[in-house]
């Protein structure tokens, strides 16, 4: 079991003072908030700076540099400030599921399943995203969806002509227009001209690539899991004391304060990174089969289990996981979506719902009958609990 006091004392040589205890709220920061926090601390302390020599090459690439000022970060900040917690989580999942062209790679049902939002709520958030400011259309599923969106937005959408256009692209491109009636050719040619002149092929152009870095990455290498915390600035902070001999007590006191501030900052950042890594290690070991795609359900693991394993309080674990996303072999997901409570006899809620979904016609099957069938798999649930899980599945669908 890892203990924060022991870690700070042994690994960093810094005692765990009240300042660090009170600053444990930094655990709640996502990657973007943490980056801003670190930069502000460097601005406040003239003796610490971010060493560019220590920044990994991946962080210096074009796609990472645009992250700090690009549209994705603007969207992330905007919706974090305007949505409530439930909708914020769903919108964050949507933003992390956008590719570099601004197209959504996760379907509505997946977002709903992972965030606990209804499909209607997810669709409402997608509509908000598509309508954002002058960058309209981010969140469309593909080029055709984006073209349709632009045409509708400009009051130029024609269902018949658009369907003809997207269904016969190869023929139109080669000039083989036999599929058209004579009176249709002029209309279609004019519509193609409107599309060509009025529409673009992606919400984000190729010369401004965008990418949102999740808080951590879980990858598989040679059959083993590898965990990386995407927090490069924490390892790039350098303290450089002034080499000035002075007997001025106020000056010495000020320099000592700057040194303590640096040590406290280093302690907090290292503790946050260590605990996030420890929590993800526990999750990976517990949910290995699910992450590898060999199992369709999660094993029982909740925030209290993580608190017991790390000696952190449940409240601190909640802060550490709040709003955090991790890239996995199954895609980028909220870390909390990899947890599932135990419902009975060592079985998880995820397993119980998996069994219910596997029953043919479970939608119309009486709850009492489902309960009896679950007993055959060693899962004992009351009719009321079965009804609750069944309704959750139906709402997701």
Secondary structure as UniProt FT lines:
FT   HELIX           4..7
FT   HELIX           8..12
FT   HELIX           18..22
FT   HELIX           23..28
FT   HELIX           31..44
FT   TURN            46..47
FT   STRAND          48..50
FT   HELIX           52..54
FT   HELIX           57..60
FT   HELIX           62..65
FT   HELIX           66..68
FT   HELIX           71..82
FT   HELIX           85..96
FT   TURN            100..101
FT   HELIX           108..115
FT   HELIX           119..130
FT   TURN            133..134
FT   TURN            136..139
FT   HELIX           143..153
FT   TURN            154..155
FT   HELIX           159..167
FT   HELIX           169..174
FT   TURN            178..179
FT   HELIX           182..198
FT   TURN            206..207
FT   STRAND          216..221
FT   TURN            222..223
FT   STRAND          224..229
FT   HELIX           232..235
FT   STRAND          237..239
FT   HELIX           249..286
FT   HELIX           288..292
FT   HELIX           303..310
FT   HELIX           314..321
FT   TURN            322..323
FT   STRAND          325..328
FT   TURN            329..330
FT   STRAND          331..334
FT   HELIX           335..338
FT   STRAND          342..344
FT   TURN            345..346
FT   STRAND          347..348
FT   HELIX           349..358
FT   TURN            360..364
FT   HELIX           367..375
FT   TURN            376..378
FT   HELIX           383..396
//
